[in-house]
Amino acid sequence: MNIAVLGAGAFGTALAVTLSARGPVSLWGRRIGWQGENPLLPGVTLPGSVDVTETLPEAEILLVAIPAQATGAFLSDHGARLDGRALVSCAKGIDLATGRSPARMLAEACPGSTVAVLTGPSFAADIARGLPTALTLACADGQAGHRLQHALSTPVLRLYRTTDVTGAELGGALKNVIAIAAGVAIGAGLGDSARAAIITRGFAEMTRFAAAKGADPETLTGLSGLGDLILTATSEQSRNFRYGLALGRAEAFDPHVTVEGAATARAVAAIAARTGIEMPVSTLIAGLAGGRVGVKQAVELLLARPLKEE
């Protein structure tokens, strides 16, 4: 099967590099101002089997590595061209404008397509350098998921299959919010014990929200939920964790760096307010990211919550 990656950011480029070990891969971007090496992945030279293009490829399998908050505009421009092909969403987030996930947006814009989700604990630099990585591939159509699993696996990229698209996708989106909170804890000097508490209670929030949206809670215990949370809440390679560090330290953060968890926190807080799902950590991160709550106040609000059973 012909494979193309849509989105020439760090993660899209890394996927193109690792998948090119199986054969030629097209890497599409709107405005690609570099050749040979993506400045977002310094030290990684694109192999000759990766064709970098600004023309939308006609591949059978398209990995959509467009940021969640840009997916709607991308589909408005190109959705009709993508319909009927296998679409694999690689974004992690919830659209702030609509409250929809990237996979749902793809399915609505391209009703004739098979839509899947590729998610899990991974850093672009690790994938691009050929370091072993395990991810979740979620597809509601079991047979189509099986075909995609074999088409996208490589000797160093191991894919585990599930049919729970909702659980896999929400795990990847919500862990970014908790990773910000973990970064805040470390940045504010609250210590590793506080971070551990935030990760644990944050995981409970992730599971609660996903279950309310129809996901299997067990999915959240896998790579796409707990695995991804552990990675992004403990490493400074994570943009969301670094953003949380900056919030905790009251420092400025580079506005050009995509932080999906900030917008996702706002989307989740809005959904929680409408539906009554209890999401205290996510709601406070939305307030912190929006400048409505300070770190000291956020900590006080969390500690003042009623005592309860775990």
N, C-alpha and C positions, 0 to 999 in steps of 0.2 A: 504494500500500500504506500502511495505517495504521502509524505508528511510535510506540513508547513507549520511554522510558529508565527502567530500574529501578535506583534508587540516586541520591540527590540530593546526593552529594558534589560536590567541585569538578569532577572529570572528567565525571561524569554530567550535571551541569548544563551544562557547556560543550558537550557533545555535543548536548543538547537545544536549546541556543541556536543552534548552527550549522545543525542539521538543520531547524529551524523556518523557515529561508529557503525550504524546498521546500513547506511546508505545516504544518498543526497537528501538534504533538508533545505527548504526555503525559509528565510527569516525576513518577515515583513515589518516595516515601520513607516510611519507617515513621513518623517523627515530625518533621514539617517545622515549625519554629518561626519561619519568616521569610516575608516576602511581598515580591515585587518584586526583591529583591537577595539572593543567597546570600552570607552573610558570609564564606564560603570563597573567593568571587570578588568582592572589593570593586571597585566601579566598573563592574560589569557588570549592567545592568538587563535583566531577563527581558522579551522581547517578548510582546505579547498572544497570539501564536500558540503559546506554551508554556503548557499547562494543568498546574499543579502540584497533585498529588493524593495522598491517603493511601489511596486505593482502587485495588487492582491493576487496571491497564487491560486492555481486551480487544483489544489491537492485534495485527496480523498479524506484525509484526516487533518483537521485544523486545531491546533492547540491555541486557545485564546488567552494570551497572557497580557491582557489589557487591564489596567487598574480598575477596581470595582466602581469607583466614582466616575470613571470615563467610559464605562461599558455602554451606558445608554446612548451617548452621543455617537459612539463607534457603530452601534447597531442601526441607528437612524441613517447613517451614511452608507453602511455596507451590508445590513442584514439580508436584503433580498439576494445578494450575491452569494451568501453563505448557505442559504436554505438548501436542504437535501443532502448535505454532507455531514460527516461525523464531527461534532464540535466538542472539544474537551476544555472546560473552563479551568483556568489555572489561577484565577484571582481569589483573594481572600477578603471578604468584606460584605457589607450590606449597603445597598444604594440608599443614600440619605434622602433623595428626592421621593422615592417610591416605596422604600422599605423592602424591596425585593432583592433576592440573591442574584449573583451573576448568572448562575445556571438557569434560574427561572426566567430571567430576562432573555437569555439565548433561546430557550424553548418557546417563549411567546413570540419572539421576532422571527424564528425559523421553525415553524410547526412541522416541516417535513424532515427535520434533522434528528439524528440520534444525539442526545446531549449527555455528556458525562462530566465528572469533576476529578481533577488531579490535585491532591492536597496532602499535607503531612509535614513532618519535621524536616526542613531542608533550608539551607542557605545557598544562594546562587553560586557563591565562590566555591563551595564544596563540590557542587554538581559539576561545574565547569572544569574543575581540576581532576575530575574522575574519582573522587572519593566515594566510598560506598554509601548509598542512601536508600532508604525504604520509604515508600509513599503509599497512599491509599488511592485507588481508582474506583470511583463510585458511578454506577450506571444502573438505572432502573430496569433496563433490558439485560437480563443475565447473559444471553448469548452474545449480544453486542459488546457487553463488558468483557467477556472472555476474549473476543477477537482483539479488542483494544489493548487488553492487558498484554497479550503476546506481541502486538505490534509496537508497543511503546516500552517494553522492558529491555534492558541492556545488561551486560555482565556486571555493571556497577550500580544500576538503577533497578531496584527490585520493587515491583508493584503488587500490593495485596488488594483483592477485589471485594466489593460489597455492592449491594443493591440499594443501600440506604443513602440516597443522594442528600436528603435533608440533613441527616446527622453528620455526614462527612463534611458538608459545606459549612454548616453552622459551627462545627468544631474549629475549622480553620479560621472562620471570621471572628468568633468570640474570644479565641485565645489571644488575639492581638490586643484586645481591650485589657485583659488581665495582665498581659506582659507590660503594658504601660503602667498599670498599678504597681507591679513588682518593681519597675524602674523607679517609680516615685518613692517607694519605701526605701530603696537603697540610696537614692539621691538625697532624700531628706534626712539620712542618717538614722533611720529607724532600726536597721540591722537585719541580719539574715533570718532571725526568728520571725520577725514581722513579715518578711517576704514569704516565708514558708506558709504562714497563716493566710496571706492574701492568695497565694497560688491554690491552696486547698479550698478555701471558701469561694474563690473565683471559679474553680472547677465545678463546685456545686451549683453555682449560678449558670454556667455553661450547660450543664446537664439538665437543669430545670427548664431553661429557656428552650433547648432543643426538643425536650420531651413534650412541652406545650405546643410545639409546632409540628408534632407528629413523628419525630425521630425516635429511633430505638436508643434508649439511654446507654446500652452496651456499646454502641458505636463510638460514643465519646470516650470510652476507656482505651481506645485503640490509637493508632498512629495519627489519625486526623484530629483527635481531640487532645487527650492527655500527652501523647508523644510530642505533638507540636507545641503544646503549652510549656512542657519542661524545657524544650530547646529555647523558645523565644523569651521566656521569663528569667533565664539564667545566663544569657550570653549577650555581650555588647555588640556582637555581629547583628543582632536584631535591631532594626530601625525603631520598632515600637518600644523596646526596652530602653534604647538610648533617648528616645523622646521623653519617656517617663523619668529617666535620670535628670534630664534638663528641667522638667517641671519641678521635680523634688528639690533641685538646687536653685530654682528661680533663675535659670539661665536661658538665654535665647537659643532656639533650635533652627537649623537651616530650613527655610521655608520651601526650598526646592526639593527636599527629600520627602518622598511619599510615605505618609504614616496612615495606613488604612485604618488602624484601630481608633484614631481620633474621630473620624466620621462615623465609623461603625458604632462607637459608644453613643453618639448622639442619636443614631437611628434606633439602637436598642432601647435607650432611655425613653424615646417617644413611644415605641411599641409597648414597653412595660407599663408606661403611664396609662395607655389606652386599655390594656388587657388585664392589668392587675398582677402581672408576673413580678415576683419580688426579685429585683436586681440591684441591690444597694451599691456594690462595687462599681458596676457599669455606670450607674446613674451618677456617682460621684466623679468618675473619670470624665463623663460628659461635661459636668460642671467645671472641673479643673481645666479641661481643654478649651472650654468656652470662656474661661476667665471669670466665671460667676462664683466660684468657690476657691478659697486658698488652701494650701496643703495643710496648715494647722487646723483649719476648720473641718476639712475632709476627715482627718484623723479623729478629731473629736466626735464627729457625727458617727463614724463607724464604731468607736468605742462606747458610745452612748446608746447603741442599739439594745433592745431588750435581751436579757439572758434567755437562752433557750436550749433545748436538746440538739445535739448534732444530728 
